Amino acid sequence: MPYPEEMVTPMRRELTDHGVTELKNAAEVDSFLDPEGGTAFVVINSVCGCAAGGARPGAILALQSEHAPTKSGTVFAGQDVEAVERTRHHCGQVPPSSPSMALFEAGKLVWFLPRHMIEGRDPQTIALDIVNAFEKHCAPSDA
């Protein structure tokens, strides 16, 4: 059973107040991950302590990078069931994990940070992992 919306609203806003787009259904996820849409970063949000202490703050720090993706979005595990299910579908064979983060390039998963790489780690370390992925997949190539 989902948590009451009034309880999760502040957890949603922690990301949306920093420009992250909330995705609430499968159609929004599919549109967001459109192959023509450039790079897309998705945070699978959660009510757990590692989301509050590491995942959300780490994502916010990383999104300040000069190599941030074209767009960033979020789905909320246990709340936006259809959107989370569709996001996980786009992640292919990666086991479900929340919180977690995924980076897509031209609609294809290119990087994933599962819960076990978030738990027990500080936001700065998590942000560094994310920024490294951004630099690899979002930075303009030297042509």
C-alpha positions, 0 to 999 in steps of 0.5 A: 500500500502506498504511503500517504501523499502528504508524507512523500510530497517533501521527498518528491519536491527535494528533486523537483525544486531543483529542476528534476521532472516528475514522471508519473505514468508510462507515457511520460516515461516513454516520452522522456526517454525518447531516443531523439531526446539526448541524454536523460538521467532518471532517479528512482526515488524512495522513502528509505533513509538512503534515499534521503541521506544519499541518493537525493542529495547526491543527485542534486549535487551531480546535476550542478555539473557542467556535463549534466544530461540534457534532462533529468527526471524522477519516478517514485518507487511504491507510489508511481507504480506504472512509471517505475515499472516502465522505467525499469522496463527501459533498464532491461536486465538490471534488477529492480532497485530503489533508490537507484539512478539510471542514465540513458543516451539516445533512449538506451541505458548506458549507466546504472547506480543500484541501491547497494552503491548508495547505501552507507555512502555520503552524498559527495561520493555518490555525486562523484559516481554520477558526475563521472557517468555524466562526463563519460556520456554527456560531455561534448566529444572533441571532434 
